Amino acid sequence: MQSIEQIIAQELNAQPQQVTAAVALLDEGATVPFIARYRKEATGGLDDTQLRNLEERLRYLRELEERREAILKSIDEQEKLTPELAKAIREADTKTRLEDLYLPYKPKRRTRAQMAREAGLEPLADALLNDPGLDPDSEAAAYLNEEHKIASAKDALDGAKQILMERFAENAELLTRMRTFLWERAQIQSRVADGKEEAGAKFRDYFEHQEALKNIPSHRALALFRGRNEGVLHVAMVLPEELESAEPHPCVAMVREVAGWRDQGRAADTWLGEVMRWTWKIKLNTHLETELLGRVRELAEEEAIQVFARNLKSLLMASPAGPKATMGLDPGLRTGVKVVVVDATGKLLEHTTIFPHVPKNQWAQSLAALTKLSVKHQVDLVAIGNGTASRETDKLAGELVKALKDKQQIQKIMVSEAGASVYSASELAAREFPELDVSFRGAVSIARRLQDPLAELVKIDPKSIGVGQYQHDVSQVKLSRSLDAVVEDCVNAVGVDVNTASAPLLARIAGLNSTIAGNIVSFREKNGAFNDRDALKQVPRLGEKTFEQAAGFLRVMNGTNPLDGSAVHPEAYPVVERIAKQHDRPIKDLIGDIPFLKSVKPVEFTDEHFGLPTVTDILGELEKPGRDPRPEFKAAEFKEGVETLADLKPGMILEGAVTNVTNFGAFVDIGVHQDGLVHVSALADKFVEDPHDVVNPGDIVKVKVLEVDQARKRISLTMRMDDHHQERQAGQSEGAPAGKGRRGGQRQRGGGNKPAAAPQGALGAAFAKALEQKKKRG
């Protein structure tokens, strides 16, 4: 039997020793970012994605092993553990297979079959199964039992039927065969519930829907389950008509095969045939339907979580505008526009409220107020929240930029508000701004997320950021674990300045937690800025192990040791010192001297502690110490005069920002308070398997308007500039509404998105052609 490490090595296509080393490091408390960056020699260079997969699989296989041992012990205590059964349990490679084998021995509530056995009916069941030539009524007459309320032959035969049904339904081989068959051939079917046609209109594409169980895309599956949970849809597992009407039913035929029985017209064959049919209909059909629909949901959830994780990574790793004085505008109509100014470090300098829009219409006064604040604080950036009145406020900011163009250069950028209200009402915001109204806290968050999206968004529960696909319908435990891993990987990939980072940002550094992060901030506030990394060891509860994990990701800029501002780990400083000594140069002179560093041969500085990967990384880091891996900052320019759905016309070419990417396409903010959908078929002039191969959240893209449905608040867009408007576009039939859930970040997209059954027009034809090409390749 293979070890857990060997199994994972095969799955990752890695060497067993790589996996063994990674597992040992994880068991010692090492974090994935630390292992990925600073233990490449040990793991053979496994990256953070491989290590995350390894960590997840390790958890599953260890749980499987614990369950295996518990099952073996349970069956052994029942004195029913045979060598053959023990071997089968030892070889079971999934939790499902384990539970199938355990089913006959699993302690359960008293079933009708158990009561029938207690009434002494098992010999009757065995006799009729072993010799179908026996007459059931005659045989059953001998088993009447007043004590157990077996008053007639029918009662006895019913009890015998229950015994055989339970026996067959608990047969592991039958369950495996039937499960495999149904997964391959069954379909998932949805029907509208009586009287729910109007209330459940957003699910209307699923009022009469059927497709292959194993092939249903994640977003459609989750849409069906949401419709069921809301009482709009009935969802079931069915077989195609030709299989459902076959005689015998294919699943009944499997029961017959496992039972070793076939109908030969003998005395008991009619009764046994009924047993076989009931085993499928009563015992197995519902059980396997529940299980396989559960599998569909689980796979859909896994994919949805992966989509959310990828989108979140793109958002967190979006380009920062940088440390510049920034004005944050949180738009509003009746309640006014909340205005804040923060300095280059994000510190709040001033705040006020202006009323440029209806009902007060104080446009001139508002422009004057913004001008005064901009000049006073030398504002470089204006961050405008993309909620209600955002385009009207954007127009005001445009006038501000024009008014000051001869005095100072100001750039205005629309910023997503998703999750801003979550932060503003949080305990963290209350501690930071105890006297400040929650609406102003939201404006501060808008300004800061323009300066550095990562540093600000780590303060918000990732689920509230709003780049998911049905995120509220999936396992919240799995979702949180996945998103927390993404946040941790992103923060550590960038690194943080230990003298300016907030406690929430520090808490995401490898090896740290909220308590130690809080201690670092408190120590910094009490004793002043850290001069070097070694000073971190004075922070309460930051011990040697924690220092080892965190030090490489914590930067001390302009400190006493120039290496402290880089990603070179303190444990590797001796390598740099050897390089400097051998070439007779101070360490600070090495940093940034790219021609010299390119000339250094890494192999000359390897030893028993530091191999070629580490030395190569060190030299690369010295070339550009503390470099930010995020891209250069860019912002979308929304078209003047296009501010609402009514302003959109088919054929318009606009610039927008990708806000969310799902399996069925990408949502793009074009500045009209509703995201438009670019269906997967309209993302490129070639077939696109995965939308993430083309776009990611935060990307600035050019799109053409294909169709606007104002009643349903939907915008159909294309990134293929030769596409033309048609009355009905492929992919827009199902309705993922374009509307944004702003503050809470919940973009609920209705019933998902699938191609229309018979797509029409240029885009529909292109989509059909792309599907045909995919089939040919497959």
N, C-alpha and C positions, 0 to 999 in steps of 0.2 A: 504493500500500500504506500502511495506517495505521501510525503510530508506536506504540510501546508505551504512551506517555502517552495517546494518543487512545483506544486500546483500553480502558485502565483507566478513563478518564473516562466512556466509554459504560457500562461495567459498574457504576460507582459512581453513575451519574447525576449526575456532577459536570462542571464546566467543565475543558477541557484545561489552562488556565493554573493551576487549582488543583492538579491532579495534577503538572504540571511543577514547580511550586514545592515541593510535598511531596517529590518525587523528588530534587530538588536538595538540599534540606535533609537528607534521609536519606543521600545520597551524601557530604555534608560531615561526617557523623558525628553529626548531631542525633538524639535519641531520640524515640520516639513521644510519651511524656508531655510532653516539652518542646515539641514542635511543636504538639500539641493545645492546650496551655494558653497558650503564650507567642508563638505565631506564627500567630494566627488571621487577621491581615490578609493574610499571604502565601498561606495555603491556603484562604481564604474560609470559615474556620470548620469545616474537616473535624474530626470528633471522633475519639477514640482508636480506636473500633471501625472506622470507615472507614479510618483510617490503618493499622491492623493488617491489614485486608483488602487495602489497597493494597500494603503491604509484602510480603505473601505472594504476591500476584498478580505483583508486579514481579519477585520471585525466579523464579517459574515462567516468565514471558515472556522473561526474560534467559537462562535456561537453554535455552529453546526456540530463541532466536536463535543462541546458541552452537552448538547441535546442528545447526541449519539450515546454518550456514556450514561446519561440518565435513562435512556430507553433500554439499553442493555441491562442496566441494574434492575429496572422495573420488571422486565420479562424474566430475568433470572430469579428474582424473588418470587415470581409466580410459578417457578420450576417448569417453565415452558420454553426455555431457550435451547434450541437445538443447534448443532454445529452449522447446519445449512443456513438457518435464520441468522445466526451470529455473523456468518460470512457476508450475507446479503446486507445486513445493517452496517457492517464495517465498510462495505464498498459503496454504500449510498452516497452520492455526490451532491445532493440537494436536500433542502429541508422538506420539500414536498415528498420526495421518495422515502425519506426517513419516516415521515408521518403515515404514509401508505402502509409501510411494513409494520408499523406499530399499531395501526388501527384495530386489528382483531384482539389485541392484548391491552388496549387502552382502557383504564377504568372509566366507566360511563354510568349515566343514570339508567335505572332499570328500563330496558326496552321491551317491546312486545315479544321480541324473539327470546329474550332472557326469561320472561315469564312463561313462555311456551316450553322452554327447556326445563324450567322448574316443575312444570306440569307433566314432565316425562314424555314430551312429544318428539324429541330429537330422533329416537329410533324409527318413528313413523316417517319422518322426513328422509332419513337415510335409506330406508327400505324402498320407498317409492322412487327415489332418484337412482338407486342401484338396480332396481328391477321394475321398469315402467310397465311390465306385463301385469303387475298386481292391480287389483281393483281398489281405487282410493277409498270408496265408501266402506267396502268390506274391511279393509285394513284399519280404517279410522275407528270403526265400531269398537275395536279392542282397547281404545285409548280414552274412553269416556271417564271423566274424573270429577265427581261432584265437588270435592274440596277446592279444586282449581277452576270450577265453573266451566268445565268442558262437558256440556250437556248433550251435544249432538256430534255426529260425524263431521258436520260442517264446521263446528267449533274446532275440532281436532285438526281438520285439514287447513283451516285458517292459521292455526298456530304453527303447523309444519311449514306452511308457506312463508311465514315470517322468519322462521329459522333459516330456510334456504336463501331467502332474499338477503338477509343480513350477511350470511356467509359469502355469497357471491359479491355483494357490494363492498365487502372488506378484502377482496382478493387483490393484492398489490399489482399482479401482472395485468388483470383486467382493467384496473384503474389507469395504469400506465398506457395500455393500448388504446383505451377509449379516450383518454385525455389527448393523446397525440392525434388520433383520428379527428376529433372534434376541433382541435386547434387548426388543423390543416383544412378542414372542409366546412366547418360551421360558419354562419354569418351572424352579424349583430343586426338586430332589427329594432326600429323605433316607430311608434305610433302615437298620435296625439290622444291625450286623455279626453274623455267625453266632456264637452262644454268648455274646454280650455283653449279653443282656437283663437279667441280674441285676446285673452289675458296672456297667452304664451306666444304672441305673434313673433317675437324675436327668435323663436325656435321653429318657425314655420317651414324651413328647409328640411326639418327632420320629422315633420308630421307623418310622413310615409317614406321611410328611408331604410335601406338594407345594403350592406356591403360585407366583404370578407372580414371575419373576426380578426385574423392575424395581420391584416394589412391596413386597418383603419389608422389614419394619422392621429397623432397625439391630440391636436386641437379639436378634431371632430369627436374623438372619444370623450374628451372632457366636456365638450358641449352637450353630448348626449346624457352624460351622468349628471350634469348640472340641471338639464331639463327634467330628468327623473326626480332629482332631489326637490325641485320646485313644484313637483306634481303635475307638470305639463305633459311629460312623455312617459309612455310605457316602453321599457327597454328589455329585450329578450334575446336569447341565443336560439337560432333556428338552423335547420339544415336546408339546403336547396330542395325545391319541391320534388325533384326526381328521386332524391335519397329519402326524403320524409315519407313518400308514398310507397317506397319499395316494400316488398313482402318476402322474407321478414325485414323489418327495420334493421339497418346495418348495426346499430348498437345492440339490439336484441340478439342479432346473429353472433355478436362477440360474447354475450353472456352464455349463449348456447354452447359455443366452442369451449369456453372455460369450464362449463359444467360437464362437458363431454356428452351432451345429449342432442339427439335430433328426432324430429317427429316421424314415427313409423306407424302411427295409427293404433298404438297399443292402448291398453285400458287407462293407464295413468298419463298418457302423452298430452291429452287436452289440459289436464290439471298442471302438468309441468310446463307446458307452453305458456299458461297464464302466469306461472311463477316467473318465467324468464321475462315476459313483457312487463310485469309489475316491478321486477328488479330494476329495469331501465327507467320506466315512467315514474315510479314512486320513490325509489331509493337513489338512483344515480343521476337522472336528468337534472333535477333541481340542484343537487349537490355540485355537479360538474358545471352547470350554468353559473352558479354563484362563484365557483372557483375560477373559471375561465374569464368571466366578466371582471373578476377581481384582478386577474393577470393583465387583462387589457388596461384596466385602470392603473395598475402598478407601472406598466411599461409607459403609458401615457404620462403619468406623473414624473417618471424618471426623465423622460424627454423634455417635459415642460420645465423641470428643475434645471436641466442642462441648458435649455434656452435662456432661462432667467440668469443663470450663472454667467453665461457668455456675455449676455447683454450688460449685466452688472459690471463685469470686468472692463468692458469697453467704456462704460460710463465713468467708472472710477479712474481709469487710465486716460481719460480725455485730457487734452492739452490744457494746462493752467495758463491763465492770462498773466500770472506772475504777481510779485509784491508791488502793487501799485495802489495809490489812493483811489478808492472806489466809492461811487454813490450807488446805493441800492434803492430801487423804486418798487414798492409793492402796490400794484395798481388797484383801484377801486373806484366806484362811482359815487354812490350816496355817502359812503364813509370816508371818501377822499383817498388820495395816494399817500401812502406812508413812505417817508424819505429818511434815509440814514446815510451817513458818510463814515467810512472806516479807513484807517490809515493803511500803509503798506503791509503791516503785520496783522491786519484784521481787527484792530482795536477800535471800538466805537468812539467817534469824535463828537458827533452831533446828530440830532434827529428832529423831525418836524412833520407836519401834515399839510398837504396842499389840496385844493379843490378845483382842479382845472375842468372837470367834466360836469355833466348834468347831475344834480339840479342847480348847483351854484355857478358853474361856468366861469370860474375865476382864472381864466387862461393867462392873462397878462401878469396878474399878481403871482401866479404859480411859476411862470417862466422867470420872473424877477427873483423869486426866492431860490430857484435852482441855480441861477447865474451867480448869485451872491455866495451860495455855499460852495460852488465849484471854484470860484476865484479864491475864496478864503482858505480852502483846504487843498488847492492845486490838484483838483480831481483829474485823473487820467482816464477812468473807465466809468461808464454808467451801465449798471446791470438792471434790466427790466424784467420783472416776473411775468410769466406768460399766461396769467389768469385773466379774469374779467377785466375789461378795459385796457388790456395790454397794448393793442395796436394804437388806441387813442393816446396812451401814455408814451408809446414809442414815437408818435408824431411830435409830442411835446419835447421829448429828448432830442429829436432831430433838429428842432428849432434852437435848442440849447447849443448843440454842436455848431450850428451855423452862426449863432450870435457870438460865440467865443473863438471862432476859427482864426482870428487875427491875434488873439492873446494866448491861447493854449490849445493844444491838440487833445481832443476828447473823443473817445470811441464808445459808441453805444451798442450793447449786445443784449438780445433777448435770452433769458435764462429760464430753464425749467423750474417750476415751483414745486414739483412733485416731492412730497414729504416735508415741505417747509413748515406746514402747520404742526406736523408731528414733532419737529424739533422745537418750535416756539412754545409748545405746551409741555415740553419735557422737563423733568427734574433738573437735567443738566443746564438747560437754558435759564431756568428759574434761579439756579445757583450763580450763573454767570451774570445775569441781568435781573436781580431781584426786584428792582424798582421800575423796570421797563415793561410797558404793555406788550402783550403777546404779539400783537400785529407788528410792532417795531422789531421784535425778535425775529419774526419771519423775514423782514426786510434785510436785517443783518445777515441772516443765513443766505439770502439771495446774492448779496454783495460778495460774501466770502466764497461761495461756491463758484463764482466767476474767477476769483483770484486763484483758488486751488480746490478743484472739485473733490479730490480725494480727501484732503484734510477736513473739509466740511461735511461731506456725505458720510464719513465714518461715525458721525454723531447721531445718525438716523438709523433706525431698524431697517436693514436692507430690504425687507419685504414691503416697506412703505415707499420705496423709491420709484416704483411704477414702471419697471421695464420687464415685467414678467408676462407669462401666458397662462391665464387661469391659475395664478399663484395662490388664490384663496381656496382652491379646490383640491390642492395636493397635500400630502403629508407635511404638516408644519415642522415636525421634528427633522425630517430629511431635508426639507427646504432650508431650514435654519443652519443645519450642519454644512450644507453645500455652500450657502451664501457666506457664512462666517469664514469658511476656507478661502473663498475668493477674496474677501476683504483682507484677510491676513496675507495672502500671497501678493496682492497689489501693494499694500502698505510697505511690506518688506522689500518688494522689487524697487520701490522708489527710495525707501529710507526716510528718516526724519531728523530734523534738527532738534537735538535734545533741549536746546535752550529756548525754543519758541513753540514747540509742539504742544497741543492740548492734551489733557489726560485721556480723552477717548482715542486720540490718534496713537498715543504712546501705548495704550492698552492693547493695540493690535500688533505690536512688535513681538517677534518671536520670543517666547520665554516670559513675557510680561503679562500681568493681569491688571484689572482695574485698581486693585489695592496698591500694587507697586507703582503703577503709573501715577496714581494720586500722590504717593510718597515722593516720587521724582519731582512733580510740580511743587509740592510743599517745600521740599529741600531747596529747590531752585529759588522759590520766593523768599525763603528765609536767609539763604547763604549767598545769593547772587548766582550769576551764570556759571556753568561748569567750564573749567579751563581745559580739562582733558577727560578722556574716557575713564581713566583710573579713579577719578573723583566719584564716579557712579557707585563704586563699591562702598561708599559711605552712606548711601541711601538705605534706610531701614528696610529689611527683608529682601534686599537685592544681593543675594549670595553669589558664590563663585559659579554655581551651575547656571543661575539666571544670567549672570554676566556673560558667560560663555555663549549662551543662546542669543542674547540681545545685542551685544556690543557692536558687532559688525554692521548692524542696521541703524544704530544710533550715531548721529554725526555731531561732532563738536567743531563748528566752523570757526576759523581764525583763532584756534586754541594754541597751546604751547607746543603740541606735536602736530605737524602738518598732516600726518597720516590719519589723525582722528577725524578729519573731514572727508575721509574716503570710505569706500566699502572694504578696504583691506582690514581683515580681522586682527585684533591685537596679538593673537597667538602667532600671526605670520609676520609681525614686525621684524623679527630677526632675519627673515629672508631679504627684506628691503635693506636692512642694515648691512648685510653681506654684499649686496649689489653696490651700495654706496661706497663701502670700504674698498672693494676690489677696484673700483674705478676712481677712487680718491675724490669723491664729490659729496657735498652735503645732501642729505635726504631732500631738503626743500628744493634743491636745484634739479633733482631728478623729475619732480612732478611737473607734468605738462611738456617735458622735452621729448616730443614724439620721435624725432629722428634718432636720438640716442636710445630710447627705449626699444625702438624697432630693431636696433643693432644688437641688443642683448639677447644671448641664447639661453632660453629658459632651462634647458637641460643641464646647464652648468651650475644651476643653483638648487637642484632637487636634492633631497636627502631622505632619510628614513621616515621623516615626519611630513614632508611636503613633496608631493609628486608633481609631474608635469602639468596636469590640469590646474592645480592651485597656483603654481608659479606663473603659468600663462595668464590666468585671471588677474593676478597681482600686477603684472606688467600692463595689461589692458586697462586696469583701473587707474594706474599711475598716469596713463596718457590723458585721461579726462576724469579726474577724481570727483566722486559724488555726482556724476552726470545723471541727469534725469532721463529715464527711458521713454517718457511720454512725448508725443509728437508736438510739433510747433502749433501755436495757438492760431485758430481760424474761426470765423463766425459767419453765419448765413446772413445774407442781405435780403430781407423781405421786400417784395415789390410795393412801391408806393401806390396807394389807392385800392389795394387788394387786402381788405380787412375782415370781410365776412363771407359766408358761403354765397350770398347773393352777388358778390363781386366777381366770383369765379365764372369763367366761360370755357367751354371745351376748346382745346387747342392752345390755351395759354401755356407759356413756358416760364416756370418759376424756379427760384432757388429755395431750398429748404434744408432742414436738419433732420436727420433720421433720429426718431425718438425711441423706437422699439422694433425689434426684429423677431419674427415668429417663423414657424415652419412654413406658413403659407404666404409670407411676404414681408414687406417692411412698411412701417407707419412713418410718415414724414410730416413734420410741422412746417406748414407754408405760411403761417401767420394769420390764420382765419379762425382761431380758437377750436378747430377740429383737425385732428390728424387725418391726412389722406392715406389711402392704402395703395401701395405698389404691389400688385400680386406677383408671386414668384415668377409667373410666366412673362412678366413685363419688366423684370429687373435687368435683362441683358439680351443681346441679339443671339445668344446661344442658350441651350438647355441648362437650367440651374437646378442642381440637386438640393443644395442647401443655401438659403438666402444669405447666411453668414459668410459664404464664399465671395459675396459681392459687396455687401454693406454691413456696417456695424453701427450701433447707437452712437450719436455724436458726429457721424460723417456729414459733410456738406455735399448735397447732391442737386443736380438739375433735373426737374421733372416736368412732364407735360400733363395738363388736365385732360382726362378722357370723358368723365361724366360726373355730374353733381346731382345728388338726390337730396334736396333740401328737407323733404318730409322725413326721411329716415336719417338725416345728418350723415351722409356718406359721400366721400370723395374718392373717385377712382383715378389713380395716377399711373403714369408709365415713365420709365427711364429710357424707353426706346423712342427716340424722337420721330421715327417714321410711322409710329402707330397713329391710327385715326379714331375719332369718336364713333361709337355705335350705340344703338339703343340699349343693348344688353351685352355686357362684357363678361368674358370668362372670369370666374373667380370672384365676381361681385354679386353672385346670386344668393349667397348664403348669409351674408350679412354680418361681417364684423364691423360694427358701427365705428365711425371715425372719431367719435367724440372722446375727448380727453377727460379722465378723472384727474383733476388738477392737484388739489392740495394733498389728498391722501395717497396720491400716486396709484390709484386703482383704475387702470384703463380696462374696464370690462368690455370685451369685444363681442358680446352676443353669442351667436351660435357657432362661431368658428368660420372657416372658409374653405370651400371646395370648388372644383371646377363645375360649371353648369353641365348638365347631362349632354346637351348638344350646343356647345358654345358657338355663337354667331359672330360674324364680322372679322376684321383684320386681326385683332388681338385673339379672338376665339380660335381662328384658323391657325394662328401661330402657336397657340397653346396646344391645340390638337396635334399639330405637326411635331411639337417638342415631345409630347407624350409618346407618339408613334416612334420617334427616334430612340427614346428611352427603352421602349419595348424591344426594339431591334437589338440595341446594345445588350439588354438583359437576356 
